[in-house]
């Protein structure tokens, strides 16, 4: 293999690849990327056996071929080379080396046999559809904050992607919950999406997917089977195993009878919660909301560190209410609100609270209260 490639293109591809590659892989070949050159392009493949990313970038290919090299080391080399550099990659299979040359800089990297690099078996996908990148980005971005990090409840360690009936017909829906808060986000189901099986997309895949969905103009092809999901963009293909487990019936958690309505400026609310939480204990992060007519008082009382209160003008016309929440959960949910106002729907101080973006019901959040 002998190729020339622009630094910017190679750096972009290696940045994506190193997100997939584990820094401390137990199997040495998994620390490497597979570089395959042919025609007028080069593909860079990375895997951790659960996710596989294939990036295709333009290149001048003098001699086709393939080699595997340490992902993080190659990324660091390319990152430290000057902007605009032309990078030449040439492998010597007999010596087990890949030379990286740019200007007066020359590096020799150890390679491992390309035959040892694991390929993710291609699955027969039960359904495929195309969707604009912004639609998928909104679904996953708004849900991801609620993904559980508790490994024992592995079936909550991802976003549940499925098709469901919504207010405006069939919807492509993303749901995530950790038992303390829940996010449910809807978008009109694209043609072909109705037949997809419901799958749980793992947390790491959701994080890597963000790189694929950055281009607002891109149209992404999504293919889904019972065991895998694949996202194909203009340059990057991301294939992932899905979590083998049953997502709980989230509809039972979403309250329907909450009538006490609070409307508040989302950014102002998030800032106020963040300010009063400064004195809260690190363990509980508890903040109390005291609601009266068109008035909200946020307060924290931490015996060890102090107390804080802040008053906000809000729209609230129901009976007075006092309710406590984890400050982090409130600021994260308020941070998802794209519209100016967030709407909180309460029942009683011990019941789950529903949060919406104004009157838009395509994204709803549930947060459990805590005793303060």
ABEGO torsion letter per residue (X at the ends): XBBBBBAAAAAAAAAAAAAABBABBABAAAABBBBBBBEABBBBBBBAGABBBBBBBBBBBABBEBBBBBAAAAAAAAAABBBGBBBBBBBBAAAGBBBBBBEABBBBBBBBBAAABBBBBBBBBABBBBBBAAAAAAAAAAAAAABBABAABAAAABBBBBBBBBAAEBBBBBBBBAGABBBBBBBBBBBGAAABBBBBBBAAAAAAAAAAAABAABBBBBBBBAABBBBBBAABBBBBBBBBBBBBBAAAABBAABABBBBBBAAAAAAAAAAAAAABBAAAGBBBBBBBBGBBBBBBBBAAAEBBBBBBBBBBABBBBBBBBBAAAAAAAAAABABABBBBBBBBAABBBBBBBEABAABBBBBBBBBX
